[in-house]
Amino acid sequence: MNCDELVAQLVDFLGGELVIEHRETIELHIRGCPKCEAYVATYTHTVRVARVLPKCGALPPAFEARLRKALEPELGGS
Ligand SMILES: [Zn+2]
């Protein structure tokens, strides 16, 4: 597996839909590839946040401001 293949399978991996064999292949690659390890960590965090947000309804403005600030680097904040 190379980095491109890892990215392509990442969504399924994080959704828990890959068979164990593929999960191990991905985890093995991550262990030997700091770039993908960082990518997976960022992606996992973003997915968690994205899943939580719609259930919250309106956030307290102060909390939303803090959250946006925290997420800015990951959202590419231009
Ligand atoms: Zn890689």
N, CA, C, O and the ligand as a Tripos MOL2 file, in Angstrom:
@<TRIPOS>MOLECULE
protein
  313   311    79     0     0
PROTEIN
NO_CHARGES

@<TRIPOS>ATOM
      1 N           0.8390   -1.2050    0.0000 N.3       1 MET1
      2 CA          0.0000    0.0000    0.0000 C.3       1 MET1
      3 C           0.8690    1.2480    0.0000 C.2       1 MET1
      4 O           1.8420    1.3350    0.7490 O.2       1 MET1
      5 N           0.5180    2.2060   -0.8340 N.am      2 ASN2
      6 CA          1.2210    3.4840   -0.7970 C.3       2 ASN2
      7 C           0.2840    4.5570   -0.2250 C.2       2 ASN2
      8 O          -0.8580    4.2750    0.1380 O.2       2 ASN2
      9 N           0.7890    5.7720   -0.1540 N.am      3 CYS3
     10 CA          0.0360    6.8420    0.5040 C.3       3 CYS3
     11 C          -1.2750    7.1500   -0.2210 C.2       3 CYS3
     12 O          -2.2930    7.4110    0.4200 O.2       3 CYS3
     13 N          -1.2520    7.1190   -1.5480 N.am      4 ASP4
     14 CA         -2.4680    7.4130   -2.3060 C.3       4 ASP4
     15 C          -3.5550    6.3830   -2.0210 C.2       4 ASP4
     16 O          -4.7270    6.7260   -1.8680 O.2       4 ASP4
     17 N          -3.1530    5.1220   -1.9530 N.am      5 GLU5
     18 CA         -4.1220    4.0650   -1.6700 C.3       5 GLU5
     19 C          -4.6930    4.2140   -0.2680 C.2       5 GLU5
     20 O          -5.8750    3.9660   -0.0300 O.2       5 GLU5
     21 N          -3.8360    4.6190    0.6430 N.am      6 LEU6
     22 CA         -4.3050    4.8060    2.0150 C.3       6 LEU6
     23 C          -5.3820    5.8850    2.0810 C.2       6 LEU6
     24 O          -6.4270    5.7000    2.7050 O.2       6 LEU6
     25 N          -5.1120    7.0100    1.4310 N.am      7 VAL7
     26 CA         -6.0860    8.1120    1.4530 C.3       7 VAL7
     27 C          -7.4010    7.6600    0.8440 C.2       7 VAL7
     28 O          -8.4740    7.9960    1.3450 O.2       7 VAL7
     29 N          -7.3160    6.8880   -0.2500 N.am      8 ALA8
     30 CA         -8.5220    6.4380   -0.9410 C.3       8 ALA8
     31 C          -9.3790    5.5400   -0.0510 C.2       8 ALA8
     32 O         -10.6020    5.5170   -0.1860 O.2       8 ALA8
     33 N          -8.7420    4.8030    0.8540 N.am      9 GLN9
     34 CA         -9.4860    3.8550    1.6870 C.3       9 GLN9
     35 C          -9.8130    4.4220    3.0570 C.2       9 GLN9
     36 O         -10.4590    3.7600    3.8690 O.2       9 GLN9
     37 N          -9.3730    5.6370    3.3140 N.am     10 LEU10
     38 CA         -9.4670    6.1890    4.6580 C.3      10 LEU10
     39 C         -10.9050    6.3160    5.1360 C.2      10 LEU10
     40 O         -11.2000    6.0420    6.2990 O.2      10 LEU10
     41 N         -11.7970    6.7270    4.2490 N.am     11 VAL11
     42 CA        -13.1880    6.9290    4.6500 C.3      11 VAL11
     43 C         -13.7910    5.6150    5.1270 C.2      11 VAL11
     44 O         -14.4470    5.5730    6.1680 O.2      11 VAL11
     45 N         -13.5700    4.5420    4.3690 N.am     12 ASP12
     46 CA        -14.0980    3.2460    4.7720 C.3      12 ASP12
     47 C         -13.4530    2.7680    6.0570 C.2      12 ASP12
     48 O         -14.1070    2.1810    6.9190 O.2      12 ASP12
     49 N         -12.1740    3.0250    6.1710 N.am     13 PHE13
     50 CA        -11.4310    2.6010    7.3540 C.3      13 PHE13
     51 C         -12.0210    3.2300    8.6040 C.2      13 PHE13
     52 O         -12.2630    2.5380    9.5930 O.2      13 PHE13
     53 N         -12.2540    4.5220    8.5690 N.am     14 LEU14
     54 CA        -12.7600    5.2310    9.7370 C.3      14 LEU14
     55 C         -14.2220    4.9200    9.9880 C.2      14 LEU14
     56 O         -14.7070    5.0510   11.1110 O.2      14 LEU14
     57 N         -14.9330    4.5020    8.9280 N.am     15 GLY15
     58 CA        -16.3160    4.0990    9.0960 C.3      15 GLY15
     59 C         -16.4360    2.6870    9.6410 C.2      15 GLY15
     60 O         -17.5390    2.2180    9.9210 O.2      15 GLY15
     61 N         -15.3110    2.0090    9.7910 N.am     16 GLY16
     62 CA        -15.3220    0.6560   10.3280 C.3      16 GLY16
     63 C         -15.8320   -0.3680    9.3420 C.2      16 GLY16
     64 O         -16.2560   -1.4590    9.7260 O.2      16 GLY16
     65 N         -15.7900   -0.0080    8.0460 N.am     17 GLU17
     66 CA        -16.3960   -0.8840    7.0480 C.3      17 GLU17
     67 C         -15.3780   -1.7910    6.3560 C.2      17 GLU17
     68 O         -15.7600   -2.6970    5.6160 O.2      17 GLU17
     69 N         -14.1140   -1.5580    6.5840 N.am     18 LEU18
     70 CA        -13.1130   -2.4130    5.9540 C.3      18 LEU18
     71 C         -12.9690   -3.7190    6.7250 C.2      18 LEU18
     72 O         -13.1100   -3.7550    7.9470 O.2      18 LEU18
     73 N         -12.6880   -4.7780    5.9970 N.am     19 VAL19
     74 CA        -12.4210   -6.0370    6.6760 C.3      19 VAL19
     75 C         -11.1010   -5.9200    7.4240 C.2      19 VAL19
     76 O         -10.2510   -5.0930    7.0930 O.2      19 VAL19
     77 N         -10.9510   -6.7550    8.4270 N.am     20 ILE20
     78 CA         -9.7930   -6.6910    9.3220 C.3      20 ILE20
     79 C          -8.4760   -6.6840    8.5500 C.2      20 ILE20
     80 O          -7.5430   -5.9580    8.8930 O.2      20 ILE20
     81 N          -8.4170   -7.4950    7.5160 N.am     21 GLU21
     82 CA         -7.2020   -7.6130    6.7150 C.3      21 GLU21
     83 C          -6.7420   -6.2400    6.2200 C.2      21 GLU21
     84 O          -5.5580   -5.9110    6.2870 O.2      21 GLU21
     85 N          -7.6950   -5.4430    5.7230 N.am     22 HIS22
     86 CA         -7.3450   -4.1230    5.1990 C.3      22 HIS22
     87 C          -7.0140   -3.1380    6.3080 C.2      22 HIS22
     88 O          -6.1330   -2.2920    6.1560 O.2      22 HIS22
     89 N          -7.7160   -3.2510    7.4100 N.am     23 ARG23
     90 CA         -7.4040   -2.3770    8.5450 C.3      23 ARG23
     91 C          -5.9680   -2.5710    8.9750 C.2      23 ARG23
     92 O          -5.2590   -1.6050    9.2560 O.2      23 ARG23
     93 N          -5.5370   -3.8240    9.0270 N.am     24 GLU24
     94 CA         -4.1700   -4.1050    9.4610 C.3      24 GLU24
     95 C          -3.1720   -3.5460    8.4610 C.2      24 GLU24
     96 O          -2.1150   -3.0420    8.8420 O.2      24 GLU24
     97 N          -3.5090   -3.6350    7.1830 N.am     25 THR25
     98 CA         -2.6200   -3.0960    6.1580 C.3      25 THR25
     99 C          -2.4710   -1.5960    6.3260 C.2      25 THR25
    100 O          -1.3710   -1.0540    6.2150 O.2      25 THR25
    101 N          -3.5830   -0.9290    6.5930 N.am     26 ILE26
    102 CA         -3.5650    0.5140    6.7780 C.3      26 ILE26
    103 C          -2.7870    0.8830    8.0440 C.2      26 ILE26
    104 O          -1.9580    1.7930    8.0370 O.2      26 ILE26
    105 N          -3.0710    0.1600    9.1230 N.am     27 GLU27
    106 CA         -2.3940    0.4750   10.3780 C.3      27 GLU27
    107 C          -0.8970    0.2320   10.2650 C.2      27 GLU27
    108 O          -0.0900    0.9510   10.8540 O.2      27 GLU27
    109 N          -0.5400   -0.7910    9.5000 N.am     28 LEU28
    110 CA          0.8720   -1.0730    9.2830 C.3      28 LEU28
    111 C           1.5300    0.0810    8.5300 C.2      28 LEU28
    112 O           2.6340    0.5030    8.8760 O.2      28 LEU28
    113 N           0.8600    0.5850    7.5140 N.am     29 HIS29
    114 CA          1.3930    1.7070    6.7410 C.3      29 HIS29
    115 C           1.5370    2.9440    7.6210 C.2      29 HIS29
    116 O           2.5500    3.6420    7.5660 O.2      29 HIS29
    117 N           0.5110    3.2100    8.4330 N.am     30 ILE30
    118 CA          0.5390    4.3910    9.3040 C.3      30 ILE30
    119 C           1.7340    4.3420   10.2410 C.2      30 ILE30
    120 O           2.3900    5.3530   10.4880 O.2      30 ILE30
    121 N           2.0060    3.1500   10.7590 N.am     31 ARG31
    122 CA          3.1120    2.9970   11.7080 C.3      31 ARG31
    123 C           4.4490    3.3640   11.0700 C.2      31 ARG31
    124 O           5.3550    3.8510   11.7460 O.2      31 ARG31
    125 N           4.5640    3.1260    9.7610 N.am     32 GLY32
    126 CA          5.8360    3.3930    9.1050 C.3      32 GLY32
    127 C           5.8440    4.6890    8.3150 C.2      32 GLY32
    128 O           6.8120    4.9790    7.6130 O.2      32 GLY32
    129 N           4.7670    5.4820    8.4200 N.am     33 CYS33
    130 CA          4.6460    6.6680    7.5760 C.3      33 CYS33
    131 C           4.0790    7.8340    8.3870 C.2      33 CYS33
    132 O           2.8620    7.9780    8.5010 O.2      33 CYS33
    133 N           4.9600    8.6660    8.9500 N.am     34 PRO34
    134 CA          4.5210    9.7870    9.7970 C.3      34 PRO34
    135 C           3.5430   10.7110    9.0950 C.2      34 PRO34
    136 O           2.6440   11.2660    9.7260 O.2      34 PRO34
    137 N           3.7180   10.8770    7.7860 N.am     35 LYS35
    138 CA          2.8400   11.7670    7.0310 C.3      35 LYS35
    139 C           1.3970   11.2670    7.0800 C.2      35 LYS35
    140 O           0.4740   12.0370    7.3480 O.2      35 LYS35
    141 N           1.2120    9.9860    6.8210 N.am     36 CYS36
    142 CA         -0.1360    9.4250    6.8420 C.3      36 CYS36
    143 C          -0.6660    9.3150    8.2700 C.2      36 CYS36
    144 O          -1.8690    9.4490    8.4940 O.2      36 CYS36
    145 N           0.2110    9.0750    9.2250 N.am     37 GLU37
    146 CA         -0.2240    9.0120   10.6120 C.3      37 GLU37
    147 C          -0.8500   10.3480   11.0080 C.2      37 GLU37
    148 O          -1.9130   10.3840   11.6280 O.2      37 GLU37
    149 N          -0.1870   11.4370   10.6470 N.am     38 ALA38
    150 CA         -0.7020   12.7720   10.9600 C.3      38 ALA38
    151 C          -1.9960   13.0290   10.2070 C.2      38 ALA38
    152 O          -2.9330   13.6250   10.7390 O.2      38 ALA38
    153 N          -2.0340   12.5740    8.9670 N.am     39 TYR39
    154 CA         -3.2360   12.7820    8.1540 C.3      39 TYR39
    155 C          -4.4360   12.0630    8.7570 C.2      39 TYR39
    156 O          -5.5250   12.6290    8.8560 O.2      39 TYR39
    157 N          -4.2290   10.8110    9.1590 N.am     40 VAL40
    158 CA         -5.3060   10.0230    9.7480 C.3      40 VAL40
    159 C          -5.7670   10.6460   11.0600 C.2      40 VAL40
    160 O          -6.9650   10.6990   11.3410 O.2      40 VAL40
    161 N          -4.8190   11.1140   11.8610 N.am     41 ALA41
    162 CA         -5.1690   11.7320   13.1410 C.3      41 ALA41
    163 C          -6.0310   12.9660   12.9140 C.2      41 ALA41
    164 O          -7.0290   13.1640   13.6070 O.2      41 ALA41
    165 N          -5.6540   13.7910   11.9560 N.am     42 THR42
    166 CA         -6.4130   14.9990   11.6530 C.3      42 THR42
    167 C          -7.7880   14.6440   11.1090 C.2      42 THR42
    168 O          -8.8000   15.2220   11.5050 O.2      42 THR42
    169 N          -7.8020   13.6910   10.2030 N.am     43 TYR43
    170 CA         -9.0510   13.3030    9.5650 C.3      43 TYR43
    171 C         -10.0130   12.7120   10.5940 C.2      43 TYR43
    172 O         -11.2020   13.0300   10.5920 O.2      43 TYR43
    173 N          -9.4980   11.8530   11.4690 N.am     44 THR44
    174 CA        -10.3350   11.2350   12.4950 C.3      44 THR44
    175 C         -10.9680   12.2920   13.3710 C.2      44 THR44
    176 O         -12.1610   12.2390   13.6700 O.2      44 THR44
    177 N         -10.1510   13.2610   13.7820 N.am     45 HIS45
    178 CA        -10.6300   14.3370   14.6350 C.3      45 HIS45
    179 C         -11.7310   15.1300   13.9180 C.2      45 HIS45
    180 O         -12.7650   15.4440   14.5070 O.2      45 HIS45
    181 N         -11.4990   15.4410   12.6680 N.am     46 THR46
    182 CA        -12.4570   16.2350   11.9020 C.3      46 THR46
    183 C         -13.7690   15.4830   11.7420 C.2      46 THR46
    184 O         -14.8430   16.0700   11.8690 O.2      46 THR46
    185 N         -13.6870   14.1900   11.4650 N.am     47 VAL47
    186 CA        -14.8840   13.3770   11.2910 C.3      47 VAL47
    187 C         -15.6820   13.3290   12.5860 C.2      47 VAL47
    188 O         -16.9090   13.4290   12.5710 O.2      47 VAL47
    189 N         -14.9850   13.1760   13.7040 N.am     48 ARG48
    190 CA        -15.6780   13.1470   14.9970 C.3      48 ARG48
    191 C         -16.4250   14.4330   15.2370 C.2      48 ARG48
    192 O         -17.5880   14.4170   15.6430 O.2      48 ARG48
    193 N         -15.7670   15.5520   14.9880 N.am     49 VAL49
    194 CA        -16.3880   16.8550   15.2010 C.3      49 VAL49
    195 C         -17.5860   17.0050   14.2820 C.2      49 VAL49
    196 O         -18.6470   17.4660   14.7020 O.2      49 VAL49
    197 N         -17.4150   16.6150   13.0310 N.am     50 ALA50
    198 CA        -18.4760   16.7740   12.0440 C.3      50 ALA50
    199 C         -19.6930   15.9250   12.4060 C.2      50 ALA50
    200 O         -20.8300   16.3070   12.1320 O.2      50 ALA50
    201 N         -19.4450   14.7800   13.0190 N.am     51 ARG51
    202 CA        -20.5640   13.9110   13.4000 C.3      51 ARG51
    203 C         -21.3060   14.4530   14.6070 C.2      51 ARG51
    204 O         -22.5160   14.2650   14.7330 O.2      51 ARG51
    205 N         -20.6020   15.1130   15.4780 N.am     52 VAL52
    206 CA        -21.2050   15.6060   16.7180 C.3      52 VAL52
    207 C         -22.0190   16.8590   16.4570 C.2      52 VAL52
    208 O         -23.0980   17.0340   17.0240 O.2      52 VAL52
    209 N         -21.5060   17.7330   15.5980 N.am     53 LEU53
    210 CA        -22.1050   19.0510   15.4240 C.3      53 LEU53
    211 C         -23.6020   19.0580   15.0830 C.2      53 LEU53
    212 O         -24.3600   19.7930   15.7150 O.2      53 LEU53
    213 N         -24.0510   18.2590   14.0990 N.am     54 PRO54
    214 CA        -25.4610   18.3610   13.6950 C.3      54 PRO54
    215 C         -26.4210   18.0010   14.8220 C.2      54 PRO54
    216 O         -27.5670   18.4530   14.8210 O.2      54 PRO54
    217 N         -25.9740   17.1960   15.7860 N.am     55 LYS55
    218 CA        -26.8510   16.7870   16.8750 C.3      55 LYS55
    219 C         -26.9940   17.8840   17.9220 C.2      55 LYS55
    220 O         -27.9010   17.8400   18.7530 O.2      55 LYS55
    221 N         -26.1160   18.8470   17.8830 N.am     56 CYS56
    222 CA        -26.0620   19.8300   18.9500 C.3      56 CYS56
    223 C         -27.1120   20.9200   18.8020 C.2      56 CYS56
    224 O         -27.4840   21.5580   19.7870 O.2      56 CYS56
    225 N         -27.6010   21.1440   17.5690 N.am     57 GLY57
    226 CA        -28.4400   22.3080   17.3630 C.3      57 GLY57
    227 C         -27.5850   23.5560   17.5010 C.2      57 GLY57
    228 O         -26.4060   23.5470   17.1470 O.2      57 GLY57
    229 N         -28.1680   24.6160   18.0090 N.am     58 ALA58
    230 CA        -27.4200   25.8530   18.1540 C.3      58 ALA58
    231 C         -26.4180   25.7310   19.3020 C.2      58 ALA58
    232 O         -26.7570   25.3230   20.4130 O.2      58 ALA58
    233 N         -25.1810   26.0960   18.9940 N.am     59 LEU59
    234 CA        -24.1550   26.0770   20.0270 C.3      59 LEU59
    235 C         -24.1540   27.4140   20.7590 C.2      59 LEU59
    236 O         -24.5020   28.4440   20.1800 O.2      59 LEU59
    237 N         -23.7660   27.3980   22.0180 N.am     60 PRO60
    238 CA        -23.5450   28.6700   22.6990 C.3      60 PRO60
    239 C         -22.5080   29.4560   21.9150 C.2      60 PRO60
    240 O         -21.4660   28.9060   21.5590 O.2      60 PRO60
    241 N         -22.7660   30.7320   21.6370 N.am     61 PRO61
    242 CA        -21.8730   31.5250   20.7690 C.3      61 PRO61
    243 C         -20.4160   31.4820   21.2040 C.2      61 PRO61
    244 O         -19.5220   31.4050   20.3610 O.2      61 PRO61
    245 N         -20.1680   31.5280   22.4940 N.am     62 ALA62
    246 CA        -18.7820   31.5230   22.9690 C.3      62 ALA62
    247 C         -18.1070   30.1960   22.6410 C.2      62 ALA62
    248 O         -16.9310   30.1550   22.2790 O.2      62 ALA62
    249 N         -18.8690   29.1120   22.7730 N.am     63 PHE63
    250 CA        -18.3170   27.7950   22.4790 C.3      63 PHE63
    251 C         -18.0630   27.6560   20.9840 C.2      63 PHE63
    252 O         -17.0330   27.1230   20.5710 O.2      63 PHE63
    253 N         -19.0010   28.1330   20.1740 N.am     64 GLU64
    254 CA        -18.8470   28.0310   18.7310 C.3      64 GLU64
    255 C         -17.6220   28.8140   18.2700 C.2      64 GLU64
    256 O         -16.8780   28.3530   17.4040 O.2      64 GLU64
    257 N         -17.4130   29.9900   18.8440 N.am     65 ALA65
    258 CA        -16.2540   30.7950   18.4840 C.3      65 ALA65
    259 C         -14.9610   30.0620   18.8080 C.2      65 ALA65
    260 O         -14.0130   30.0680   18.0230 O.2      65 ALA65
    261 N         -14.9380   29.4290   19.9800 N.am     66 ARG66
    262 CA        -13.7320   28.6810   20.3710 C.3      66 ARG66
    263 C         -13.5220   27.5020   19.4410 C.2      66 ARG66
    264 O         -12.3980   27.2080   19.0360 O.2      66 ARG66
    265 N         -14.6240   26.8240   19.1030 N.am     67 LEU67
    266 CA        -14.5400   25.6490   18.2400 C.3      67 LEU67
    267 C         -14.0260   26.0470   16.8480 C.2      67 LEU67
    268 O         -13.1500   25.3870   16.2890 O.2      67 LEU67
    269 N         -14.5740   27.1170   16.3100 N.am     68 ARG68
    270 CA        -14.1390   27.5730   14.9890 C.3      68 ARG68
    271 C         -12.6570   27.9090   14.9830 C.2      68 ARG68
    272 O         -11.9340   27.5970   14.0360 O.2      68 ARG68
    273 N         -12.2220   28.5480   16.0520 N.am     69 LYS69
    274 CA        -10.8170   28.9200   16.1460 C.3      69 LYS69
    275 C          -9.9320   27.6750   16.1960 C.2      69 LYS69
    276 O          -8.8690   27.6140   15.5790 O.2      69 LYS69
    277 N         -10.4120   26.6800   16.9550 N.am     70 ALA70
    278 CA         -9.6440   25.4380   17.0860 C.3      70 ALA70
    279 C          -9.5750   24.6920   15.7630 C.2      70 ALA70
    280 O          -8.5870   24.0200   15.4700 O.2      70 ALA70
    281 N         -10.6370   24.8150   14.9610 N.am     71 LEU71
    282 CA        -10.7100   24.0490   13.7170 C.3      71 LEU71
    283 C         -10.0720   24.7890   12.5410 C.2      71 LEU71
    284 O          -9.8120   24.1890   11.4980 O.2      71 LEU71
    285 N          -9.8260   26.0580   12.7030 N.am     72 GLU72
    286 CA         -9.3200   26.8640   11.5870 C.3      72 GLU72
    287 C          -8.1610   26.2170   10.8160 C.2      72 GLU72
    288 O          -8.2110   26.1450    9.5880 O.2      72 GLU72
    289 N          -7.1230   25.7490   11.5120 N.am     73 PRO73
    290 CA         -5.9960   25.1530   10.7720 C.3      73 PRO73
    291 C          -6.4310   23.9610    9.9280 C.2      73 PRO73
    292 O          -5.9190   23.7640    8.8260 O.2      73 PRO73
    293 N          -7.3770   23.1600   10.4370 N.am     74 GLU74
    294 CA         -7.7870   21.9670    9.7170 C.3      74 GLU74
    295 C          -8.7150   22.2850    8.5580 C.2      74 GLU74
    296 O          -8.7970   21.5290    7.5900 O.2      74 GLU74
    297 N          -9.4010   23.3900    8.6610 N.am     75 LEU75
    298 CA        -10.3290   23.7560    7.5940 C.3      75 LEU75
    299 C          -9.6230   24.5210    6.4960 C.2      75 LEU75
    300 O         -10.2470   24.9180    5.5120 O.2      75 LEU75
    301 N          -8.3430   24.7290    6.6550 N.am     76 GLY76
    302 CA         -7.5580   25.3970    5.6330 C.3      76 GLY76
    303 C          -7.6120   26.8970    5.7450 C.2      76 GLY76
    304 O          -7.0680   27.6090    4.9010 O.2      76 GLY76
    305 N          -8.2680   27.3860    6.7880 N.am     77 GLY77
    306 CA         -8.5060   28.7950    7.0970 C.3      77 GLY77
    307 C          -7.8160   29.8180    6.2080 C.2      77 GLY77
    308 O          -6.7040   30.2520    6.5060 O.2      77 GLY77
    309 N          -8.4570   30.1990    5.1370 N.am     78 SER78
    310 CA         -7.8390   31.1830    4.2610 C.3      78 SER78
    311 C          -8.3030   32.5710    4.6270 C.2      78 SER78
    312 O          -7.8900   33.5460    3.9990 O.2      78 SER78
    313 ZN          1.9090    7.1320    3.7420 Zn       79 ZN79
@<TRIPOS>BOND
     1     1     2 1
     2     2     3 1
     3     3     4 2
     4     3     5 am
     5     5     6 1
     6     6     7 1
     7     7     8 2
     8     7     9 am
     9     9    10 1
    10    10    11 1
    11    11    12 2
    12    11    13 am
    13    13    14 1
    14    14    15 1
    15    15    16 2
    16    15    17 am
    17    17    18 1
    18    18    19 1
    19    19    20 2
    20    19    21 am
    21    21    22 1
    22    22    23 1
    23    23    24 2
    24    23    25 am
    25    25    26 1
    26    26    27 1
    27    27    28 2
    28    27    29 am
    29    29    30 1
    30    30    31 1
    31    31    32 2
    32    31    33 am
    33    33    34 1
    34    34    35 1
    35    35    36 2
    36    35    37 am
    37    37    38 1
    38    38    39 1
    39    39    40 2
    40    39    41 am
    41    41    42 1
    42    42    43 1
    43    43    44 2
    44    43    45 am
    45    45    46 1
    46    46    47 1
    47    47    48 2
    48    47    49 am
    49    49    50 1
    50    50    51 1
    51    51    52 2
    52    51    53 am
    53    53    54 1
    54    54    55 1
    55    55    56 2
    56    55    57 am
    57    57    58 1
    58    58    59 1
    59    59    60 2
    60    59    61 am
    61    61    62 1
    62    62    63 1
    63    63    64 2
    64    63    65 am
    65    65    66 1
    66    66    67 1
    67    67    68 2
    68    67    69 am
    69    69    70 1
    70    70    71 1
    71    71    72 2
    72    71    73 am
    73    73    74 1
    74    74    75 1
    75    75    76 2
    76    75    77 am
    77    77    78 1
    78    78    79 1
    79    79    80 2
    80    79    81 am
    81    81    82 1
    82    82    83 1
    83    83    84 2
    84    83    85 am
    85    85    86 1
    86    86    87 1
    87    87    88 2
    88    87    89 am
    89    89    90 1
    90    90    91 1
    91    91    92 2
    92    91    93 am
    93    93    94 1
    94    94    95 1
    95    95    96 2
    96    95    97 am
    97    97    98 1
    98    98    99 1
    99    99   100 2
   100    99   101 am
   101   101   102 1
   102   102   103 1
   103   103   104 2
   104   103   105 am
   105   105   106 1
   106   106   107 1
   107   107   108 2
   108   107   109 am
   109   109   110 1
   110   110   111 1
   111   111   112 2
   112   111   113 am
   113   113   114 1
   114   114   115 1
   115   115   116 2
   116   115   117 am
   117   117   118 1
   118   118   119 1
   119   119   120 2
   120   119   121 am
   121   121   122 1
   122   122   123 1
   123   123   124 2
   124   123   125 am
   125   125   126 1
   126   126   127 1
   127   127   128 2
   128   127   129 am
   129   129   130 1
   130   130   131 1
   131   131   132 2
   132   131   133 am
   133   133   134 1
   134   134   135 1
   135   135   136 2
   136   135   137 am
   137   137   138 1
   138   138   139 1
   139   139   140 2
   140   139   141 am
   141   141   142 1
   142   142   143 1
   143   143   144 2
   144   143   145 am
   145   145   146 1
   146   146   147 1
   147   147   148 2
   148   147   149 am
   149   149   150 1
   150   150   151 1
   151   151   152 2
   152   151   153 am
   153   153   154 1
   154   154   155 1
   155   155   156 2
   156   155   157 am
   157   157   158 1
   158   158   159 1
   159   159   160 2
   160   159   161 am
   161   161   162 1
   162   162   163 1
   163   163   164 2
   164   163   165 am
   165   165   166 1
   166   166   167 1
   167   167   168 2
   168   167   169 am
   169   169   170 1
   170   170   171 1
   171   171   172 2
   172   171   173 am
   173   173   174 1
   174   174   175 1
   175   175   176 2
   176   175   177 am
   177   177   178 1
   178   178   179 1
   179   179   180 2
   180   179   181 am
   181   181   182 1
   182   182   183 1
   183   183   184 2
   184   183   185 am
   185   185   186 1
   186   186   187 1
   187   187   188 2
   188   187   189 am
   189   189   190 1
   190   190   191 1
   191   191   192 2
   192   191   193 am
   193   193   194 1
   194   194   195 1
   195   195   196 2
   196   195   197 am
   197   197   198 1
   198   198   199 1
   199   199   200 2
   200   199   201 am
   201   201   202 1
   202   202   203 1
   203   203   204 2
   204   203   205 am
   205   205   206 1
   206   206   207 1
   207   207   208 2
   208   207   209 am
   209   209   210 1
   210   210   211 1
   211   211   212 2
   212   211   213 am
   213   213   214 1
   214   214   215 1
   215   215   216 2
   216   215   217 am
   217   217   218 1
   218   218   219 1
   219   219   220 2
   220   219   221 am
   221   221   222 1
   222   222   223 1
   223   223   224 2
   224   223   225 am
   225   225   226 1
   226   226   227 1
   227   227   228 2
   228   227   229 am
   229   229   230 1
   230   230   231 1
   231   231   232 2
   232   231   233 am
   233   233   234 1
   234   234   235 1
   235   235   236 2
   236   235   237 am
   237   237   238 1
   238   238   239 1
   239   239   240 2
   240   239   241 am
   241   241   242 1
   242   242   243 1
   243   243   244 2
   244   243   245 am
   245   245   246 1
   246   246   247 1
   247   247   248 2
   248   247   249 am
   249   249   250 1
   250   250   251 1
   251   251   252 2
   252   251   253 am
   253   253   254 1
   254   254   255 1
   255   255   256 2
   256   255   257 am
   257   257   258 1
   258   258   259 1
   259   259   260 2
   260   259   261 am
   261   261   262 1
   262   262   263 1
   263   263   264 2
   264   263   265 am
   265   265   266 1
   266   266   267 1
   267   267   268 2
   268   267   269 am
   269   269   270 1
   270   270   271 1
   271   271   272 2
   272   271   273 am
   273   273   274 1
   274   274   275 1
   275   275   276 2
   276   275   277 am
   277   277   278 1
   278   278   279 1
   279   279   280 2
   280   279   281 am
   281   281   282 1
   282   282   283 1
   283   283   284 2
   284   283   285 am
   285   285   286 1
   286   286   287 1
   287   287   288 2
   288   287   289 am
   289   289   290 1
   290   290   291 1
   291   291   292 2
   292   291   293 am
   293   293   294 1
   294   294   295 1
   295   295   296 2
   296   295   297 am
   297   297   298 1
   298   298   299 1
   299   299   300 2
   300   299   301 am
   301   301   302 1
   302   302   303 1
   303   303   304 2
   304   303   305 am
   305   305   306 1
   306   306   307 1
   307   307   308 2
   308   307   309 am
   309   309   310 1
   310   310   311 1
   311   311   312 2
@<TRIPOS>SUBSTRUCTURE
     1 MET1         2 RESIDUE 1 A MET
     2 ASN2         6 RESIDUE 1 A ASN
     3 CYS3        10 RESIDUE 1 A CYS
     4 ASP4        14 RESIDUE 1 A ASP
     5 GLU5        18 RESIDUE 1 A GLU
     6 LEU6        22 RESIDUE 1 A LEU
     7 VAL7        26 RESIDUE 1 A VAL
     8 ALA8        30 RESIDUE 1 A ALA
     9 GLN9        34 RESIDUE 1 A GLN
    10 LEU10       38 RESIDUE 1 A LEU
    11 VAL11       42 RESIDUE 1 A VAL
    12 ASP12       46 RESIDUE 1 A ASP
    13 PHE13       50 RESIDUE 1 A PHE
    14 LEU14       54 RESIDUE 1 A LEU
    15 GLY15       58 RESIDUE 1 A GLY
    16 GLY16       62 RESIDUE 1 A GLY
    17 GLU17       66 RESIDUE 1 A GLU
    18 LEU18       70 RESIDUE 1 A LEU
    19 VAL19       74 RESIDUE 1 A VAL
    20 ILE20       78 RESIDUE 1 A ILE
    21 GLU21       82 RESIDUE 1 A GLU
    22 HIS22       86 RESIDUE 1 A HIS
    23 ARG23       90 RESIDUE 1 A ARG
    24 GLU24       94 RESIDUE 1 A GLU
    25 THR25       98 RESIDUE 1 A THR
    26 ILE26      102 RESIDUE 1 A ILE
    27 GLU27      106 RESIDUE 1 A GLU
    28 LEU28      110 RESIDUE 1 A LEU
    29 HIS29      114 RESIDUE 1 A HIS
    30 ILE30      118 RESIDUE 1 A ILE
    31 ARG31      122 RESIDUE 1 A ARG
    32 GLY32      126 RESIDUE 1 A GLY
    33 CYS33      130 RESIDUE 1 A CYS
    34 PRO34      134 RESIDUE 1 A PRO
    35 LYS35      138 RESIDUE 1 A LYS
    36 CYS36      142 RESIDUE 1 A CYS
    37 GLU37      146 RESIDUE 1 A GLU
    38 ALA38      150 RESIDUE 1 A ALA
    39 TYR39      154 RESIDUE 1 A TYR
    40 VAL40      158 RESIDUE 1 A VAL
    41 ALA41      162 RESIDUE 1 A ALA
    42 THR42      166 RESIDUE 1 A THR
    43 TYR43      170 RESIDUE 1 A TYR
    44 THR44      174 RESIDUE 1 A THR
    45 HIS45      178 RESIDUE 1 A HIS
    46 THR46      182 RESIDUE 1 A THR
    47 VAL47      186 RESIDUE 1 A VAL
    48 ARG48      190 RESIDUE 1 A ARG
    49 VAL49      194 RESIDUE 1 A VAL
    50 ALA50      198 RESIDUE 1 A ALA
    51 ARG51      202 RESIDUE 1 A ARG
    52 VAL52      206 RESIDUE 1 A VAL
    53 LEU53      210 RESIDUE 1 A LEU
    54 PRO54      214 RESIDUE 1 A PRO
    55 LYS55      218 RESIDUE 1 A LYS
    56 CYS56      222 RESIDUE 1 A CYS
    57 GLY57      226 RESIDUE 1 A GLY
    58 ALA58      230 RESIDUE 1 A ALA
    59 LEU59      234 RESIDUE 1 A LEU
    60 PRO60      238 RESIDUE 1 A PRO
    61 PRO61      242 RESIDUE 1 A PRO
    62 ALA62      246 RESIDUE 1 A ALA
    63 PHE63      250 RESIDUE 1 A PHE
    64 GLU64      254 RESIDUE 1 A GLU
    65 ALA65      258 RESIDUE 1 A ALA
    66 ARG66      262 RESIDUE 1 A ARG
    67 LEU67      266 RESIDUE 1 A LEU
    68 ARG68      270 RESIDUE 1 A ARG
    69 LYS69      274 RESIDUE 1 A LYS
    70 ALA70      278 RESIDUE 1 A ALA
    71 LEU71      282 RESIDUE 1 A LEU
    72 GLU72      286 RESIDUE 1 A GLU
    73 PRO73      290 RESIDUE 1 A PRO
    74 GLU74      294 RESIDUE 1 A GLU
    75 LEU75      298 RESIDUE 1 A LEU
    76 GLY76      302 RESIDUE 1 A GLY
    77 GLY77      306 RESIDUE 1 A GLY
    78 SER78      310 RESIDUE 1 A SER
    79 ZN79       313 GROUP 0 **** ****
